């Protein structure tokens, strides 16, 4: 298994190229969490900022389809936001509505994210991983990653998948290199 951990790592290209700082927004979907008790949202922000990215907005909404869509639509219209990370609401209970909320916003699914996340998660939680509906997609010109609400799942997704793919030094490919072809304003050509 490959990982992107430093500029000397072969997957990262083996040079000291400065990684591109992306604008990211973080949404927690929960009926019970607040900004003070949201450990998953905090973990996402800390990991993104440690990797050199800018968290431009962070919010919490209840498990409500229209509330989730409303926030994501505003972020999709913001040229400064290249990626949106959503945590929570990806299970299979009646209140878990995040996948249903994001489905009509996704213009190009990225099914490999959910597949890889569940494969990696299996090592930690076994067959229970099938209960996760973690997913990713392109929403117009903005990346969207939908993660479970547990801090462990958030860390796994960011450390093993998302952060390496948001790193402009990762080879053979990464998301920042695609932004100019998506027409996302503010990205280097």
C-alpha positions, 0 to 999 in steps of 0.5 A, a space after each residue: 500500500 502506498 502513502 504520501 507522507 513527505 517530499 522524499 517519498 517516491 509517490 510524492 515525486 521525490 522533490 521539495 515542491 511546495 504543496 498547493 494550499 486548497 480552500 476547504 469547507 467542513 460540515 458536520 451532520 448531527 442532531 446532537 453535536 455542537 462546535 464544542 463537542 464535535 470531535 470529528 469536525 475538529 479532527 478534520 480541521 486539524 488534519 487539513 490545516 497540518 497539511 497546509 490547507 485552509 479551512 474557510 468555513 465549518 458548520 454543523 447542521 441537523 440530519 435534514 436533507 434540505 439543510 445539508 443541501 443548502 450549505 453545500 450549494 453555497 459552498 459549491 458557488 464559492 470559487 475559493 472552496 475546492 473541496 467540501 468534507 462532510 462528516 456524519 449521517 452516512 449510516 443506515 438508520 432512519 436519521 442518516 440522510 447525508 447520501 440522499 442529500 448529496 446525491 442530486 448535487 453530484 455531477 461525477 461520482 468518485 466510487 473508488 473513494 467509498 470502495 477504498 475507504 471500506 476496504 481500509 476500514 475493514 482492518 479496524 472494524 471488520 464486516 461492520 464496514 458494510 454499514 458505511 455509505 461513505 462516498 465522494 464525488 465532484 459537485 460541479 467544480 468542487 470535490 465532496 467527500 462524505 465521511 462517517 461521524 466517528 473520529 477514527 473513521 475521519 482520521 482513516 479517510 483523511 490520512 490514507 486517502 483524502 490528504 494524499 489526493 489533495 497533495 499536489 505532489 502526489 504521483 502519479 496523480 492528484 486532485 489539485 492537478 485536475 482543478 484547472 481542467 474543471 474550470 475552478 477559479 483561483 487555481 494555478 495552471 
